[in-house]
Amino acid sequence: MSVNSVNNVNSSAVYNSTSVQQNTQAAEKTDTSKNAAENKGVVYEKGTSSSSSTKGIYSKDEIVARLKKDAEARTSQMRSLVEKMMTSQGKKIGQADDMWKFLASGKFTVSADVKAQAQADIADDGYWGVEQTSDRILEFAKALTGGDSSKAEEMRAAFEKGFKAATGAWGSKLPDISQRTYQAVMDKFDDWAGVKKAETETEA
């Protein structure tokens, strides 16, 4: 056997040995990576978001903000109608109180479209109707107190104060729909505070 043949055999053996070693190391790395990936899959990591569990649930502040935004939008719409009506009749609107006193005076004419909108709004199922208005007032009171019925009387007192202020802005006794809304709100405060339930149990 020549020297070259021996060198070729040795080179081949070294190459094969190196190749086997490299393949073995690669396989070990693959196994290590696989194990790491599997181990990583079972590691508990506390999430920072609870959006899935709280979807559709709003905080007290969010509810109050939503109610305020809705009321402001609808009041602005009504004010816009009144301003257009007054402008068309050559009357200038000043402070907010002037608008209510103008309406209370009854010295104005109403266009067909304004009348139709007003009738729809104050209908039994309308936005400014007795039921929807009284419901919104109670919803607002409950949102402010977090639904704590022990604060119902405090909220009732605040409502009565607001009603008196509205009467003053109107300049005279508020219309029948306002009186009926007032009574509906008072009845709902009674229900919330458990007054009617307590009376029924006492009578029994």
N, C-alpha and C positions, 0 to 999 in steps of 0.2 A: 504494500500500500504506500502510495507516495505521500509526501508531506502535505501537498495541496489537498489531497483527499481527506486527510485527517483534519486539516483546518476547516474544510467545508463541512465535515461532520460536526466538529465542535461548534462552528458558527450556527449551524442548523439547530443544534441542541440548545444553544444559548438563546436563539431566537424563539424557539418553541417554548422554552422555560419562561422567558420574559412575557410572551403572548399569553401563556396560561396564567401567569401571575397577574397580568393586567386585567384579564377577563374575570379572574377571581375577585380582584379589588373592585371592579365595576359592579359585579354582582352583589358584593357586600354593601357598596354604596346604595344600590337600588333597594336592597332589603332595608337598609337603615332609613332611607328616605320614606319608604313605604310604611315602616313602623312609626316613624315620626308623624307622618300624615294621619295614620290610624289613631295614634295617641292624641294628636291635636284635635281630632274629631270628637273626643270625649271630654275635652277640657271645658269646664263651665265658666262662661264669661258673662258676668252680670250686665244686662242691657241697660242703656241709659234712657230709652224711650218706652213709654207705656201707651203709645197711641192706639195700639190694637185693642187694649183692654178698656180704654177710656173713650173710644170712638162714640160720638153722639152724646157724651156727658159734658155739660158745661159748668163752669165755676159760677159762683154768685155774681162776681164782677162782670163776667161775660153775659149773663142773663140780663142784668141791669142795663148794661151798655146796649144790648140788642133792643130792649124795650124802649129805652130813651131814643135810640136812633129811629125806630119805627114811629114813635109818637111825634118826633120832630119832623119827620118826612111828611106825615099825614097832616100835621098842623100847618106846615109850610104850604101844602097843597091847598088847604082851606083858605089860608090867608091870601094866597095868590088869587083865588076866585073872588074873594071879597074886594081886594084891591082893584081888580079889573072892573068889577061891577061899580065901585065907587068912582073910578076914573072915567068910566063911560057916562056917569051922571054928573061929571064936573065937580066932584067932591075930592078934596085932598086928604089922604090918610096921614095921621100923625103918629102919636104913640099907640101902643097896643091897646090901652084902655079905650082910646077913641074908636077903635074898630068895633069893640064889643058894644059900646054905647050907641054907635051908629046902627048896629044890627038891632039893638034893643028898642031903638026909637021907632022902627018900622017904617020910617020915611024913605023908602027906596022901592024901586021896581026891580024885579028879577027876570033875567032872560031865561028862555026855555031851557037852554043847556045847563045853566047854573041851577035852575030849579030841579031838573032831572037828576043832576049829580047830588044835590042836597037831599032829595027824597030817598035816593038809593043809600046814601051814607047814614041817614037816621032811621032807616027801616028797621024792623025787628031783628033782622039778620045782618044789618049794615055795620060798618066799622064804628060809627058813632052811635049805634043803637044801644039800648039799655043793657042788653046781655053782654055784648062784646066789650063795651066800655067798662062795665062793672067787673067783668072777668079780668081785664087788663089791670085795673086798679088793685085787685086782690093779688094777681100774679106779681105785680111790682112790689107790693108790701111783703109778700112771702120771700121774694128774691132778696130784698133788703135785710130781712131778718134771718135768712137761711131756713125759713119754714118754721121758726120757733113760735108756736101758738101762744106762749106766755107773753109775747110782745104784741099780740093782736090789738090790745087796748091802746097801746102807744101809737100804733099805726092808725087806728081809728081816729084818735085825737088829731093826728097830722092831717088825715083826710078831711075832717070837719073844719080844720083851720083853712085848708086849701079851698074848700067849698065856699066858706064865708068870703075869702079873698076874691073868688070868681064872681060871687054875687055883687061885691063892691065894684068890680071892674065892669060888670053888666049895667050897674046903675039902678037896678030894681030887682024884684023877685025873678029868679031864673025861670025859663020856660018849663012847661010840664014835663018834657022829656028829661030835663036835668033833675027835676024833683023825683021822678020815677027811678032815675039812675042812682040818685042819692039813697033812696030806700033799698034798692037792690044791693048796693054796696054794704049798707048797714046790716042787712040780712046775711050777707056772705061773711062779714066780719063775725057775726054771731055764730054762724056754723063753724068757722075756723077756730074760734075761741072755745067752742063747745057749750055755748050759752043755751042754745035750744035743746041740746041733748040733756044738759043738767036739769033744765026746767021740766022736761018730759019725765025724767027719772024721779024728780021730786013729787010731781003730780001723781005718779003711779004708786 
